[in-house]
Amino acid sequence: MSLVREVESSVMTNLIEVRGLSKTFTLHQQNGVVLNVLHGVDFSVRAGECLVLHGQSGAGKSTLLRTLYGNYLPAGGSIRVRHAGEWLELVGAAPRDILQVRQQTLGYVSQFLRVIPRVACLDVVMEPALARGWSKALARSRAELLLSRLNIPERLWQLAPGTFSGGEQQRVNIARGFMVAWPLMLLDEPTASLDDSNRQVVLELMNEAKASGAALIGIFHDRAAREAVADRHLDMTPTAVAEEEYAHAR
Amino acid sequence: MNLSLIEEQLLSVSAEPLLQVRDLTLLYGLEKGCQGVSFDLYPGEVLGIVGESGSGKSTLLSLLSGRLPPQRGSIGYRGKDGEWLDLYSASEAERRTLLRTEWGFVEQNPRDGLRMGVSAGANIGERLMAQGIRNYQQLRSAGLDWLSQVEIDPLRIDDLPRTFSGGMQQRLQIARNLVSSPRLVFMDEPTGGLDVSVQARLLDLLRGLVRELDLAVVIVTHDLAVARLLADRLMVMRRSHVVETGLTDQILDDPQHPYSQLLVSSVLQP
């Protein structure tokens, strides 16, 4: 393969490219303190690859995932994702474009389930598929498969997860996160505080996603999980510059 | 079976907006009312308008829904036939027809949106009759169908709304609006006067209907939890101005404007 073709094919398989990304928080209710949490973040992730965010608590790992998802508003830089066969810039994108990306391209799995009163466990899990227009029967069979694999007892499927234990809610949320195939997945400690057998299931789900060509970006404090899925690390230790700016802002 | 192929076929992105609002303004006094409001609303999109009392939310809703002419600005609506209608250059009759057919309005107080002197079935049938449907069986079956869709026992079809609880009245008002298959529904604090347990049921119902019917909704609420559950995006209003707009979860989790930050941080977390 010639060098040119090699470069082309590597660019072709990138699913996300992040350049010079920064995120600041201006706390207007607290004398306008400015927190510079992300500064000049650069990386890209290819199809079938898992990038693990590395750094101490407070380094901005979760902030980065939330910024990529559009949950936090970026202060500057660029986040480009492959969406519907084309590159789309998410920084400054219209809300409805971001919603389209979230429906089709970008999945987000955290350890916390946002419980909606009266909505049954199965419906919570099926929702991402129904939003993509799957039939109820198809969505239901996939949801049942995932809930079984994640060891949620069948007697709970028709109940609203509000009364479930923390671990059960976490697994329901993971089932929801893996309900449809996402080209790009953001994972915020999905295996935290799971027992061994359930952690194993989540690792399998992540490796299946990778094998089918998804790009994963994740935070994993648990070392075994990290070693099972990580291909590369992104070091997020705060730079001296960032600390200086923070001190100045105070 | 190839799932991604099925998804591609079902994926329909509506490229053209349903509503185009430009520089909409009506001021009663300095910073009373609303001014300079512009946005596009797309089919199936739910827009939440939040802000404190007196910020101009309700004035804006009245202007949008054709109930109150603005001092300045325009509202364009793309009808079922694909033609654009300039709401305030249209005739009074055209506006009224729109409000009874392609649009709906859910009042905060169901007594303002229902006819309290006629039966539940007659309330539901009214829009259909206005569209020329006179067949009794047809009206009756629409009534029965919609009562069960909003989770009211169909046996209550001949009862007067005043014999219903507040939550049932609100659900009846929703059925009365949705029976004509509107494309755009305005809602003014629809869960405002209800008990929390009744609210949850209504919200659940609204979420389902909005998705199934692909409704575009403009909803005014001061309850940020309701906004998070129903709205795709938010407009934050303060003293007649829109101070911030964006994706609902972004505004609630990372508000930018000082007032939005105050609004979000003032909510008690249960």
Interface residues (C-beta under 8 A of the other chain):
Chain A: F25 T26 L27 H28 Q29 R66 G70 N71 Y72 L73 P95 R96 I98 L99 Q100 Q104 I116 P117 R118 V119 L130 A131 R132 G133 W134 V180 A181
Chain B: L3 S4 I6 E7 L10 L11 V13 Y42 E45 A200 R201 L203 D204 R207 R211 L229 D232 R233 G246 L247 D249 Q250 D253 D254 Q256 H257 P258 Q261 L262 S265
